[in-house]
Amino acid sequence: MLSRSPRQITLLDIYRASAAPPAFAIHSYPVEKRCLVSCHLKECMSELLSQAQNSFERSLAKITLADLVGQIRQKTH
């Protein structure tokens, strides 16, 4: 196992290592065949939620564990 410093570990690394579910997901619900929204909502929302997930992960990749610890220390002093 390789050891990395907190400055090399991003929050995205931690997020992926924790095997957390996606931050944005489509809820399960029964489709009402007579309702156009119900029939097409999942398909339409899928791309939007994928883009939101990608944006979320890009944000996590910009923050290191050292950054987060530094913010916590600032708040406690």
MDAnalysis code that builds the backbone (N, CA, C; Angstrom):
import MDAnalysis as mda
import numpy as np

u = mda.Universe.empty(231, n_residues=77, atom_resindex=np.repeat(np.arange(77), 3), trajectory=True)
u.add_TopologyAttr("name", ["N", "CA", "C"] * 77)
u.add_TopologyAttr("resid", np.arange(1, 78))
u.add_TopologyAttr("resname", ["MET", "LEU", "SER", "ARG", "SER", "PRO", "ARG", "GLN", "ILE", "THR", "LEU", "LEU", "ASP", "ILE", "TYR", "ARG", "ALA", "SER", "ALA", "ALA", "PRO", "PRO", "ALA", "PHE", "ALA", "ILE", "HIS", "SER", "TYR", "PRO", "VAL", "GLU", "LYS", "ARG", "CYS", "LEU", "VAL", "SER", "CYS", "HIS", "LEU", "LYS", "GLU", "CYS", "MET", "SER", "GLU", "LEU", "LEU", "SER", "GLN", "ALA", "GLN", "ASN", "SER", "PHE", "GLU", "ARG", "SER", "LEU", "ALA", "LYS", "ILE", "THR", "LEU", "ALA", "ASP", "LEU", "VAL", "GLY", "GLN", "ILE", "ARG", "GLN", "LYS", "THR", "HIS"])
u.atoms.positions = np.array([
    [0.836, -1.175, 0.000],
    [0.000, 0.000, 0.000],
    [0.886, 1.245, 0.000],
    [0.609, 2.160, -0.911],
    [1.368, 3.396, -0.984],
    [0.816, 4.403, 0.000],
    [1.711, 5.151, 0.584],
    [1.317, 6.173, 1.538],
    [1.417, 7.533, 0.863],
    [0.396, 8.354, 1.019],
    [0.396, 9.700, 0.448],
    [0.155, 10.706, 1.562],
    [0.664, 11.887, 1.366],
    [0.461, 12.934, 2.361],
    [-0.939, 13.517, 2.196],
    [-1.452, 14.167, 3.233],
    [-2.772, 14.805, 3.137],
    [-2.865, 15.827, 2.005],
    [-1.737, 16.375, 1.591],
    [-1.740, 17.327, 0.469],
    [-1.926, 16.641, -0.872],
    [-1.746, 15.338, -0.901],
    [-1.888, 14.575, -2.145],
    [-3.221, 13.840, -2.231],
    [-3.947, 13.804, -1.153],
    [-5.222, 13.086, -1.108],
    [-6.353, 14.090, -1.290],
    [-7.138, 13.891, -2.332],
    [-8.268, 14.794, -2.558],
    [-9.528, 14.239, -1.916],
    [-10.496, 15.111, -1.756],
    [-11.786, 14.643, -1.244],
    [-12.438, 13.691, -2.237],
    [-12.122, 13.820, -3.511],
    [-12.629, 12.869, -4.498],
    [-12.044, 11.479, -4.235],
    [-10.764, 11.415, -3.888],
    [-10.153, 10.122, -3.533],
    [-10.915, 9.476, -2.376],
    [-11.213, 10.272, -1.371],
    [-11.924, 9.762, -0.196],
    [-13.339, 9.352, -0.558],
    [-14.014, 10.175, -1.334],
    [-15.381, 9.879, -1.775],
    [-15.427, 8.546, -2.527],
    [-14.502, 8.362, -3.445],
    [-14.482, 7.114, -4.226],
    [-14.095, 5.913, -3.364],
    [-13.142, 6.104, -2.453],
    [-12.705, 5.001, -1.590],
    [-13.809, 4.548, -0.646],
    [-14.700, 5.471, -0.291],
    [-15.777, 5.120, 0.636],
    [-16.914, 4.370, -0.048],
    [-16.859, 4.272, -1.372],
    [-17.905, 3.600, -2.155],
    [-19.287, 4.187, -1.869],
    [-19.310, 5.494, -1.677],
    [-20.582, 6.188, -1.429],
    [-21.448, 6.126, -2.680],
    [-22.758, 6.121, -2.496],
    [-23.633, 6.152, -3.667],
    [-23.527, 7.515, -4.345],
    [-23.962, 7.627, -5.584],
    [-23.930, 8.928, -6.248],
    [-24.681, 9.975, -5.426],
    [-24.165, 11.198, -5.451],
    [-24.808, 12.287, -4.708],
    [-26.150, 12.646, -5.334],
    [-26.267, 12.410, -6.616],
    [-27.489, 12.741, -7.341],
    [-28.005, 11.481, -8.013],
    [-29.215, 11.113, -7.697],
    [-29.784, 9.889, -8.256],
    [-31.273, 10.070, -8.511],
    [-31.761, 9.272, -9.426],
    [-33.181, 9.290, -9.751],
    [-33.888, 8.307, -8.815],
    [-34.920, 8.783, -8.190],
    [-35.681, 7.934, -7.281],
    [-36.507, 6.918, -8.061],
    [-36.712, 5.783, -7.441],
    [-37.582, 4.772, -8.048],
    [-39.033, 5.131, -7.784],
    [-39.813, 4.993, -8.785],
    [-41.243, 5.248, -8.644],
    [-41.948, 4.497, -9.769],
    [-43.183, 4.154, -9.549],
    [-43.914, 3.468, -10.622],
    [-44.240, 4.451, -11.747],
    [-44.139, 3.991, -12.956],
    [-44.464, 4.818, -14.116],
    [-45.956, 4.705, -14.397],
    [-46.592, 5.841, -14.498],
    [-48.005, 5.908, -14.872],
    [-48.052, 6.094, -16.379],
    [-48.441, 5.047, -17.096],
    [-48.375, 5.051, -18.557],
    [-49.204, 6.166, -19.205],
    [-50.217, 6.661, -18.534],
    [-51.044, 7.727, -19.114],
    [-50.446, 9.114, -18.881],
    [-49.349, 9.192, -18.146],
    [-48.734, 10.481, -17.800],
    [-47.425, 10.653, -18.580],
    [-47.370, 11.651, -19.453],
    [-46.168, 11.881, -20.256],
    [-44.954, 12.201, -19.384],
    [-45.154, 12.955, -18.317],
    [-44.040, 13.291, -17.428],
    [-43.509, 12.027, -16.770],
    [-44.373, 11.231, -16.234],
    [-43.975, 9.995, -15.568],
    [-43.219, 9.069, -16.526],
    [-43.655, 9.024, -17.759],
    [-43.040, 8.131, -18.751],
    [-41.652, 8.588, -19.189],
    [-41.376, 9.871, -19.131],
    [-40.134, 10.394, -19.706],
    [-39.204, 11.092, -18.713],
    [-39.632, 11.251, -17.479],
    [-38.849, 12.001, -16.508],
    [-37.475, 11.381, -16.251],
    [-37.407, 10.086, -16.026],
    [-36.130, 9.443, -15.729],
    [-35.139, 9.638, -16.868],
    [-35.590, 9.452, -18.075],
    [-34.717, 9.612, -19.238],
    [-34.208, 11.053, -19.342],
    [-35.096, 12.008, -19.159],
    [-34.716, 13.421, -19.267],
    [-33.809, 13.860, -18.124],
    [-34.056, 13.370, -16.940],
    [-33.274, 13.767, -15.777],
    [-31.922, 13.067, -15.712],
    [-31.787, 11.949, -16.357],
    [-30.568, 11.157, -16.287],
    [-29.337, 11.966, -16.706],
    [-29.390, 12.634, -17.836],
    [-28.249, 13.423, -18.313],
    [-27.971, 14.595, -17.382],
    [-29.010, 15.262, -16.933],
    [-28.847, 16.394, -16.026],
    [-28.170, 15.963, -14.725],
    [-28.624, 14.858, -14.163],
    [-28.041, 14.373, -12.904],
    [-26.609, 13.871, -13.109],
    [-26.325, 13.325, -14.259],
    [-24.958, 12.902, -14.581],
    [-24.030, 14.110, -14.632],
    [-24.492, 15.184, -15.243],
    [-23.697, 16.422, -15.298],
    [-23.484, 16.982, -13.890],
    [-24.515, 16.954, -13.063],
    [-24.397, 17.442, -11.686],
    [-23.406, 16.597, -10.901],
    [-23.443, 15.284, -11.065],
    [-22.503, 14.390, -10.383],
    [-21.075, 14.693, -10.816],
    [-20.879, 14.880, -12.127],
    [-19.535, 15.185, -12.635],
    [-19.019, 16.508, -12.075],
    [-19.880, 17.502, -11.994],
    [-19.499, 18.799, -11.433],
    [-19.129, 18.660, -9.956],
    [-19.925, 17.907, -9.224],
    [-19.662, 17.637, -7.807],
    [-18.291, 16.981, -7.635],
    [-17.994, 15.978, -8.456],
    [-16.723, 15.262, -8.348],
    [-15.543, 16.146, -8.748],
    [-15.718, 17.008, -9.743],
    [-14.648, 17.950, -10.107],
    [-14.356, 18.896, -8.942],
    [-15.391, 19.314, -8.230],
    [-15.205, 20.177, -7.058],
    [-14.441, 19.451, -5.960],
    [-14.795, 18.199, -5.714],
    [-14.087, 17.414, -4.694],
    [-12.618, 17.223, -5.066],
    [-12.340, 17.093, -6.350],
    [-10.965, 16.866, -6.805],
    [-10.073, 18.074, -6.562],
    [-10.654, 19.239, -6.373],
    [-9.881, 20.468, -6.163],
    [-9.534, 20.701, -4.688],
    [-10.089, 19.906, -3.795],
    [-9.891, 20.099, -2.361],
    [-9.123, 18.908, -1.801],
    [-8.040, 19.214, -1.094],
    [-7.252, 18.129, -0.506],
    [-7.669, 17.901, 0.947],
    [-7.250, 16.775, 1.450],
    [-7.477, 16.471, 2.866],
    [-6.810, 17.532, 3.734],
    [-5.628, 17.984, 3.330],
    [-4.923, 19.031, 4.083],
    [-5.736, 20.328, 4.095],
    [-6.378, 20.663, 2.967],
    [-7.233, 21.855, 2.912],
    [-8.356, 21.748, 3.934],
    [-9.000, 20.601, 3.955],
    [-10.133, 20.395, 4.851],
    [-9.696, 20.464, 6.318],
    [-8.599, 19.817, 6.635],
    [-8.082, 19.853, 8.011],
    [-7.724, 21.292, 8.395],
    [-7.133, 22.037, 7.464],
    [-6.799, 23.433, 7.723],
    [-8.035, 24.272, 8.024],
    [-9.110, 24.046, 7.279],
    [-10.360, 24.772, 7.527],
    [-10.922, 24.438, 8.893],
    [-10.866, 23.175, 9.268],
    [-11.367, 22.748, 10.581],
    [-10.537, 23.400, 11.693],
    [-9.231, 23.414, 11.514],
    [-8.363, 24.029, 12.528],
    [-8.632, 25.503, 12.677],
    [-8.884, 26.210, 11.579],
    [-9.205, 27.640, 11.643],
    [-10.474, 27.882, 12.449],
    [-11.431, 27.035, 12.305],
    [-12.717, 27.209, 12.983],
    [-12.632, 26.890, 14.480],
    [-11.638, 26.096, 14.860],
    [-11.526, 25.707, 16.259],
    [-10.566, 26.583, 17.046],
    [-9.961, 27.567, 16.381],
    [-9.040, 28.477, 17.096],
    [-9.592, 29.868, 17.167],
])
